[in-house]
């Protein structure tokens, strides 16, 4: 059966607006991703658990089971929908992990499927295809996290 999905462009914009001492530093960065054929959007309730992690996405070649097809991932956005607490987002690939704290109301965007990590304080010289996204909630209450993934 042939697909009836017509590929479309996804356009994202990041806008910054500030004037300091009369100097305008306003900037908007726009990125267009062509030929998107699938958008996945889901809100997860991440339970309060200082020692646990919630897996919000997995990726693999050919998208086995419920995983996203890592070859086709073009955009990932993770948004912390909580208004009071931060989350820790861990990205893993090829036996490495890296993490970033996302404050309340904040988001992180990836425009590539490739991530890397290091066990030392050294710079990272190689990356691999994203395999898993984990979220850790260290607050005393559940936190909502939104995941958006665009694939071609």
C-alpha positions in Angstrom: 0.0 0.0 0.0 1.4 3.4 -1.0 1.6 6.1 1.6 -0.8 9.1 1.4 1.5 11.3 3.5 2.7 14.3 1.6 6.2 15.4 2.9 6.2 19.0 4.3 8.8 21.4 5.6 9.1 22.0 9.4 10.2 25.5 10.2 11.5 26.3 13.7 12.5 29.7 15.0 14.4 30.8 18.1 13.9 34.5 18.9 16.0 36.5 21.3 15.1 40.1 22.2 17.1 42.4 24.5 18.4 45.9 24.5 21.3 46.6 26.9 22.6 50.2 27.4 20.7 51.2 24.2 22.3 48.5 22.1 19.8 46.1 20.4 20.9 42.5 20.4 17.7 41.1 19.0 18.1 38.1 16.8 15.9 35.3 15.3 17.4 32.1 14.0 15.3 30.1 11.7 15.9 26.5 10.5 13.8 24.7 7.9 13.8 20.9 7.8 12.7 19.6 4.4 10.6 16.5 3.6 9.3 15.8 7.0 6.9 12.8 6.8 6.3 12.1 10.5 5.8 14.2 13.6 5.6 12.5 17.0 4.4 14.6 19.9 3.7 13.3 23.4 3.4 14.6 26.9 4.8 12.3 29.7 4.1 12.6 33.3 7.5 12.0 35.0 6.9 10.8 38.5 8.7 12.2 41.5 11.7 9.9 42.1 15.1 11.2 43.1 16.8 8.0 42.1 14.9 6.9 39.0 14.9 7.8 35.4 11.9 7.7 32.9 12.7 6.7 29.3 10.7 9.0 27.0 12.2 7.8 23.7 14.3 5.2 22.1 15.8 5.1 18.6 17.4 2.3 16.5 18.2 1.6 12.9 14.9 0.8 11.1 12.9 1.8 14.2 12.5 -1.6 15.7 9.5 -2.1 18.0 8.3 1.3 19.3 11.7 3.0 18.7 12.1 5.9 16.3 14.1 5.2 13.2 17.5 6.8 14.1 18.4 7.2 10.4 15.4 9.5 9.9 15.5 11.7 13.0 15.9 15.3 12.0 14.6 17.3 15.0 14.0 16.6 18.7 12.5 19.0 21.2 12.2 18.3 24.9 10.2 20.8 26.9 9.8 21.0 30.7 6.1 22.0 31.2 6.5 22.4 34.9 6.4 26.0 36.3 8.6 25.4 39.4 11.0 22.5 39.0 13.9 21.6 36.7 14.5 18.2 35.1 17.7 16.4 34.0 17.6 15.1 30.4 20.1 12.4 29.5 21.0 11.6 25.9 22.7 8.2 25.3 24.5 6.8 22.2 27.1 4.1 21.7 27.8 3.4 25.4 28.1 7.1 26.2 25.7 9.5 27.9 25.5 13.2 28.4 23.1 15.3 30.4 21.7 18.8 30.6 19.4 20.4 33.2 16.3 21.9 31.7 14.8 24.6 34.0 11.1 25.1 34.6 9.4 26.2 31.3 12.6 25.6 29.4 13.3 23.4 26.3 16.2 21.9 24.5 16.3 21.3 20.7 18.4 18.9 18.7 18.7 19.4 15.0 20.7 16.2 14.5 20.4 12.6 15.5 24.0 12.5 16.6 25.1 13.0 20.3 28.2 12.2 22.3 29.4 11.9 25.8 32.6 11.6 27.8 33.6 10.0 31.1 36.2 12.7 31.6 36.3 16.5 31.4 37.7 16.3 27.9 36.2 17.6 24.8 34.2 15.1 22.7 35.7 14.2 19.4 33.1 11.9 18.0 29.3 11.4 18.0 26.9 8.5 17.3 23.2 8.0 16.6 20.9 8.9 19.5 19.7 5.7 21.2 17.8 6.7 24.3 16.4 9.9 26.0 15.9 9.6 29.8 14.4 12.2 32.1 15.1 12.5 35.8 12.8 14.3 38.1 14.3 15.2 41.5 11.4 17.3 42.7 8.7 16.2 45.2 5.9 16.2 42.6 5.3 14.8 39.2 6.4 16.9 36.2 5.0 17.0 32.7 7.5 16.8 29.9 6.7 17.2 26.2 8.6 15.4 23.5 8.4 16.4 19.8 10.3 14.4 17.1 10.4 15.1 13.4 11.5 12.4 10.9 11.9 12.3 7.2 
